[in-house]
């Protein structure tokens, strides 16, 4: 990963988290009452951050099958509402362990 990619990614993440909070505050003078726009502006930062980080998750280990299995395991653990530290630690251990196999 080169420095320009890292800086562009950080800038896009900054814009993605700032824009949904900043733009309505500055440009819209009245309160947003539409449930669609409220939901859209609430979930937009999460969607953009996920889109920016998900490709890196799959290629971070150097083994695509190990990363895919670890990602699936992390999603399953998150579905069963394990805490974030447990999900991160266990998915890391799965990725490292499967990195030796694949």
DRENROGU-212273 format. One record per residue (C-alpha): residue number from 1; z, x, y; residue in three letters. Coordinates in nm, 2 decimals, decimal comma, padded with zeros to 4 digits. Example, Ala and Ser with C-alpha at 12.3 -4.5 7.8 and 13.67 -1.06 7.14 Angstrom:
REM DRENROGU-212273
PT; 1; 00,78; 01,23; -00,45; ALA
PT; 2; 00,71; 01,37; -00,11; SER
This chain:
REM DRENROGU-212273
PT; 1; 00,00; 00,00; 00,00; UNK
PT; 2; -00,10; 00,15; 00,33; UNK
PT; 3; 00,07; 00,11; 00,66; UNK
PT; 4; -00,19; -00,12; 00,83; UNK
PT; 5; -00,16; -00,37; 00,54; UNK
PT; 6; 00,22; -00,36; 00,57; UNK
PT; 7; 00,21; -00,41; 00,95; UNK
PT; 8; -00,04; -00,70; 00,93; UNK
PT; 9; 00,16; -00,87; 00,66; UNK
PT; 10; 00,48; -00,84; 00,87; UNK
PT; 11; 00,30; -00,98; 01,17; UNK
PT; 12; 00,16; -01,27; 00,98; UNK
PT; 13; 00,51; -01,35; 00,83; UNK
PT; 14; 00,66; -01,33; 01,18; UNK
PT; 15; 00,39; -01,57; 01,32; UNK
PT; 16; 00,43; -01,80; 01,02; UNK
PT; 17; 00,80; -01,84; 01,07; UNK
PT; 18; 00,80; -01,85; 01,45; UNK
PT; 19; 00,50; -02,08; 01,52; UNK
PT; 20; 00,63; -02,40; 01,36; UNK
PT; 21; 00,95; -02,37; 01,56; UNK
PT; 22; 00,80; -02,24; 01,88; UNK
PT; 23; 00,48; -02,44; 01,93; UNK
PT; 24; 00,64; -02,79; 01,92; UNK
PT; 25; 00,92; -02,67; 02,15; UNK
PT; 26; 00,68; -02,54; 02,41; UNK
PT; 27; 00,38; -02,78; 02,39; UNK
PT; 28; 00,52; -03,11; 02,28; UNK
PT; 29; 00,76; -03,26; 02,53; UNK
PT; 30; 00,87; -03,56; 02,33; UNK
PT; 31; 01,05; -03,57; 02,00; UNK
PT; 32; 00,84; -03,55; 01,68; UNK
PT; 33; 00,90; -03,88; 01,50; UNK
PT; 34; 00,61; -03,87; 01,25; UNK
PT; 35; 00,74; -03,79; 00,90; UNK
PT; 36; 00,42; -03,62; 00,81; UNK
PT; 37; 00,44; -03,37; 01,10; UNK
PT; 38; 00,81; -03,32; 01,05; UNK
PT; 39; 00,75; -03,23; 00,68; UNK
PT; 40; 00,45; -03,02; 00,76; UNK
PT; 41; 00,63; -02,81; 01,02; UNK
PT; 42; 00,93; -02,78; 00,80; UNK
PT; 43; 00,74; -02,65; 00,49; UNK
PT; 44; 00,47; -02,44; 00,66; UNK
PT; 45; 00,67; -02,12; 00,69; UNK
PT; 46; 00,77; -02,13; 00,32; UNK
PT; 47; 00,41; -02,19; 00,21; UNK
PT; 48; 00,27; -01,91; 00,42; UNK
PT; 49; 00,53; -01,66; 00,31; UNK
PT; 50; 00,47; -01,76; -00,05; UNK
PT; 51; 00,10; -01,71; -00,01; UNK
PT; 52; 00,15; -01,37; 00,15; UNK
PT; 53; 00,39; -01,24; -00,11; UNK
PT; 54; 00,27; -01,39; -00,44; UNK
PT; 55; -00,02; -01,16; -00,49; UNK
PT; 56; 00,20; -00,86; -00,44; UNK
PT; 57; 00,44; -00,99; -00,70; UNK
PT; 58; 00,17; -01,00; -00,97; UNK
PT; 59; 00,05; -00,64; -00,89; UNK
PT; 60; 00,39; -00,48; -00,82; UNK
PT; 61; 00,46; -00,36; -01,17; UNK
PT; 62; 00,12; -00,21; -01,26; UNK
PT; 63; 00,11; -00,44; -01,56; UNK
PT; 64; -00,03; -00,79; -01,49; UNK
PT; 65; 00,10; -00,95; -01,81; UNK
PT; 66; 00,45; -00,82; -01,76; UNK
PT; 67; 00,45; -00,94; -01,40; UNK
PT; 68; 00,31; -01,28; -01,49; UNK
PT; 69; 00,57; -01,33; -01,77; UNK
PT; 70; 00,85; -01,22; -01,53; UNK
PT; 71; 00,73; -01,45; -01,26; UNK
PT; 72; 00,71; -01,74; -01,51; UNK
PT; 73; 01,07; -01,66; -01,62; UNK
PT; 74; 01,18; -01,65; -01,25; UNK
PT; 75; 01,02; -01,99; -01,19; UNK
PT; 76; 01,19; -02,13; -01,50; UNK
PT; 77; 01,53; -01,99; -01,40; UNK
PT; 78; 01,48; -02,13; -01,05; UNK
PT; 79; 01,39; -02,47; -01,19; UNK
PT; 80; 01,72; -02,48; -01,38; UNK
PT; 81; 01,90; -02,39; -01,05; UNK
PT; 82; 02,04; -02,05; -01,13; UNK
PT; 83; 02,16; -01,86; -00,82; UNK
PT; 84; 01,91; -01,63; -00,64; UNK
PT; 85; 02,08; -01,31; -00,74; UNK
PT; 86; 02,07; -01,39; -01,11; UNK
PT; 87; 01,71; -01,50; -01,09; UNK
PT; 88; 01,61; -01,17; -00,90; UNK
PT; 89; 01,81; -00,95; -01,14; UNK
PT; 90; 01,70; -01,11; -01,46; UNK
PT; 91; 01,33; -01,13; -01,36; UNK
PT; 92; 01,35; -00,76; -01,25; UNK
PT; 93; 01,49; -00,67; -01,59; UNK
PT; 94; 01,23; -00,87; -01,77; UNK
PT; 95; 00,95; -00,71; -01,57; UNK
PT; 96; 01,08; -00,36; -01,63; UNK
PT; 97; 01,14; -00,43; -02,00; UNK
PT; 98; 00,80; -00,58; -02,05; UNK
PT; 99; 00,65; -00,29; -01,85; UNK
PT; 100; 00,73; -00,06; -02,15; UNK
PT; 101; 00,56; -00,30; -02,39; UNK
PT; 102; 00,24; -00,37; -02,20; UNK
